[in-house]
Amino acid sequence: DSLLTRCLEKLQPAYQVTLPGQEPIVKKGRICPIDITLAQRASNKKITKLRLSLRNMPVVPC
């Protein structure tokens, strides 16, 4: 258990973005958090707002 803890403490932060039909993209560093908020529009309609920061990622909208 202590060996695993020591090894995990020495790891550098990294993340992987996987998009359908593309090779996974592995980047070093921490990924920016995703901000999800719920909002209410006219006539009681509810929407979900997403704010994410994927700089330098080749994201193609669906």
N, C-alpha and C positions, 0 to 999 in steps of 0.2 A: 504494500500500500504506500509506504513512504517512497519507494523507488518510483512509482507511477507519479506521485505528487511532485517529486523533484524533476522528473522529465517534463511534465506539463508546464512547470514554471519556466523552463528554458525555451519553450516553443515561441516562435514569433507569430503575431497575428496574421491571418490570411483568410481569404474567402474565395468561393467559387460561384459563378453565375452560370446556370444552365438554361439555355433557351431551346425550344423545340426545333429540331432539324439542324442544329448548329453544334459545333464542338464546344465543350465547357471552357469558360474563361476563368483562369486562376489568377488572382491578384494578391500582392502583398499588402499588408496594412489592415486597418480596421474599416469595415463597411459603415457607411452612414446609416443611421436608423431610419426606418420607414414610419412616417407619421400618418395614422389613420384616424379620421374624424367623421362624425355623423352630423349632418346638417338637415334642417327642416326648411323646405321651400313653401311656396304658396299652396293653398288648399291642402295642407297637411301631407305633402309629398316629402319623403325622406330620401336623402342621397348620401353616398359614402364618398369622401374626398381622400385621395391618396397623395402624399407628397413624399417622393423619394429622390435621392440624389445618386444617380448612377453615372457619374462623369466618366467620359472616355469609354463608354460601353456601347457597342453597336446594337442598340435595341431597336428592333423594327416593330412598329405598332401592328396589332392584329386587325 
